[in-house]
Amino acid sequence: MFERLELITADTILSLMAAYRADPDPRKVDLGIGVYRNEHGETPVPAAVREAEAAVLARQTTKTYVGPAGNPGFNEAMARLALGAEHEALVSNRVRTIQCPGGCGALRLGAELIRYASADSVVHLSDPTWVNHVPLLSGSGLKLERYPYYDAASGGVRFAAMVAALEQLPPRAVVLLHASCHNPTGADLSQAEWRELLSLVKRRQLLPFIDMAYQGLGESLEADAFGLRLFAAELPELLYAVSCSKNFGLYRERTGALGVVCERAAQADAALSQLVRLARGLWSMPPDHGAAIVHGVLTDAALRARWLEELDGMRARIQGLRREVVRRLAEHCPGRDFGFIARHHGMFSLFGISTAQVRELRAQQHIYMVDDSRMNVAGLRRENLEYFARSVGAVLAGSAGR
Ligand code: LMR
């Protein structure tokens, strides 16, 4: 059965992670995979997470199943974190949450629900979007299309073109939106743009599916969720996927959730029952460990405060790096304006150099960014900023390695 299978390479992000790990050069700089790094280049377990984890292990007396929708306390805490504790949709009891294996699990499960509810739905993705959105969403059998999003010339969003494209969509078309910290570009919608989009989505009766993988790493927990909170308050239906990989540093614990907002409680109950059925056919029941930790962090006042402080620290570091790298690049790359990097949010910016130049940086300077020039700003450090900016300057001047 398997003798005809072709050998394939992993997607661009995973291949890059492997190539970086295999590179013995001490100068190497990892701006590839989207994991937060501190000033020492490490991806630490936040102290609040560590403490909550110790408490989970100390009190855990069984590993029996938690249940098909996961940990109810985690689900409630995640809904409040994403939407805000007093959100109208929560008060009206029209939100249901199901714990999933990471934001990826949530995206896939949401796609399965859409496919079940309306088999010929098309999901419209931003151009560009995270590479893994494609297999995660199309794997359910849904068709995918693209809407214009990023303007490489300005480093901002092509909002007029985006609106013009979405205006053409038929009712019930699904629009996948990044809540904030757009992956891969770093360019987010402004609050005014979210408001304008809301009236379009209402008028055209589109279904938003909002991916929020980086809450708290852009501007603040609240500002990063602005669009999601606005849409959830104003629309009869939407789906959202949240991840605890980055803001809780729980990457390998695969911790996330899918939220479904419906018009009324009875519909939300029905949607959740379908989600449980679909999840049963995918992973049966979600893993517990990460969700139990997040539940512990979010429901203990002292741990929550400590986590918020650590999250603020991560965000401040990234924002500081953004300003600093713009300054260094201006010194080493005269004639090129990288100012947009300081206007971007979250870990990523689409750097805007050619694939050939990205590969030259990798081969000659051991600087790893994704082929489309997505860079993880958090991979920079005080001690490699100068090396990075000088190397980019050399590559842009066509003199690298000489
Ligand atoms: C990324 O975009 O690099 C991260 O979300 C990690 C991944 O799974 O691709």
Residues whose N, C-alpha, C, O or C-beta is under 5 A from the ligand:
A	BS01	LMR	I13 G32 I33 G34
